Amino acid sequence: MYLLQNKLTKQWKQYIYSLLIFSSIQLLDAILWYIKMEKNIINYIVTSILIPFILSLLLYYNLFKINKNINIYFVLIFIVSAIYIFYRFNGYSISLCSNKLSSPIWGSNEIKLWEILGYCFLLFLNNYSNIAFILSIIFILFIYLFLDGAYGSLWCAIANLSSLWYLYKLI
């Protein structure tokens, strides 16, 4: 919120709003950790409704607000992607205990490499030099090569590093 109080260009404001949406996943993960990822109504609502909503909102914001892609192809890509996201994460989150990050596995089914890479490419469409995109690809490949998952922890790391980078660039 500190960053939004400065005089910013429209592009920087869009980056900050995108970061706010992006980093709100941390709150949802914190709720999952607080309830110890027990299979209950809170877990189900967070996993099946709130996480897909935030992921879809972020995709919507990037495609239609930042990039202004208002043509039928991008509308269809968004609709299909949003439906897939809600379908994909329907269920309960569980803890990944096979590595030190012990990240939540949304929908009890670890995200596939092609899913997260595809999401990142759509998310950063026309903006592949953005630091968050570069960090995303680096972290995704690191997690894929050296860990057994923990893509949920990736969100927290990227959100924190991106906010530090934005703070550094704007001060």
N, C-alpha and C positions, 0 to 999 in steps of 0.2 A: 504494500500500500504506500510505503514511503516513496517508491519510484514514481507512482502516479501523481504525486503532489508536485513534482518538478514539471517545468515546461518541456513537453515532449512533442516530437513530430507525430503525425498520425501513425506512421509505420511503427515507431517505438511503442506507442500506446497499444497497438494491436499485438505486438510481441509480449507486452506485459500482461494484457488480458488473457492471451493464450497461455502464458506461464501460470497465471492464477487458476485457470481451468485445469491445466495439466497437473499442477501440484495439489489440487484438491483430492486426488487419488490417495495422497498420504493420509488424509483424515479418515477416509474409508478403510484403509489398511489398519489404521490405529484402532478403529472400532472393532475390526475383526480380531486384532490382537487382544483387545480389552476383554472380549467375550471368549477368549482362548479358542476361537474358531469352532466352538461347539455348534452342532447342527441344531439350530433353533430359528425362529422367525427373523431375528435380527440378521443373522448370517445370510439367510435366504434373500431378504430384501436388499442388503448391501451388495451381495454377489450378483443377484439376478436382475436387479432394477437399477440401483444407484451406480455401480461400476460401469455397466453398459451405457447408461445415460451419459455419464461424464465422458467416456470414450467417444460416443457418438457426437456429443456436443462439441468436443474438441475438433473432431473431423469436420463437422458442419461449419464451425467458426473458421477453420483454415480454408476449406474449399470455397465457401460463399462470402465470407466477410473479408478475409485477407486477400485471397486471390480473385474474388469476384467471378468465379466460374459458374455463370448462370446459363448453362446450356444443357440440353436434354441428356447428354452423355454423363456429365458430372452429377446431375440430379439422380440418374439411375444408379451410378456407381455409389453415391451416398446412400440411397435407399437400400440397395443390396447389402452394402457394408454394415449399415446400422442393424438391419434384420439379422445378419450373420453374427454380429457382436452380441445381440440379445440372445440369440439361439446358443451361441458358443459358451456363454457364461451362465446359462440357466442351471441353477443348482446351488451347492454349498461350497464355500472355500475351505480348504484344508491346509495344514502346514507342511512345507517341504522340509523334511528332517534329514535329508541325505547330504546337506552341505552346511557350512557355517552361517550362511545368510538366513536359512530357514524361512524363506519368503512364503507368503500365502500363495497357494495355487488356486486361482479364481475358477470357480465352477468345477472343482475337483479334477481338472484335466489340464495338465501343463500346456502352455501356449507353444505352438509349433514355431520353428524358425521362420518358415515361409509366411506365417500369419503376422508375426511381429514385424518382419521386414516389409511386408506389403503395407501394413498399417503405417509404418514410418514413412515410406515413400509417398503414400497418399497424404499423410499429415503435413509433410514438408514440401508438397508439390510446388514447383517453381521457386523454391527457397532452399536448395540443397547446400548452400554455403552457410546456412544458419548453424551456430555453434551447437544448439540442441540436437540438430540432425546428426552432425558429426559425432557428438558424444553418444547419441543413441546407437549408431552403427558400431562404434568402438566397443561400447558396453555389451551390446547384443552378441557380437562376435566373441568377445572375451567370455561371456557367460556360456555361450554355446560350446566353445572350445575347452574351457577349463572347469566348468561347474556343471552340476546336474539340473540346472534350471535356476530359478530365482528371478525370473523376469519382472515380478512385482517389485522387488527391491531396486530394480533398474530405474523405475519411475522416480523413486525417492532420490536416488543418486543424481539422476539427470536434472530433476527439478532443483535440487540444491546447488549443483554446479552451474546451471543456467542462471539462477537468480544471483549468484555471486558474480558471474560474468556480466550480467546486465547492470548490476550495481557498480562494478568496476568501470564499465563503458560510460555510464551516465554521471559519474561523479567527477 
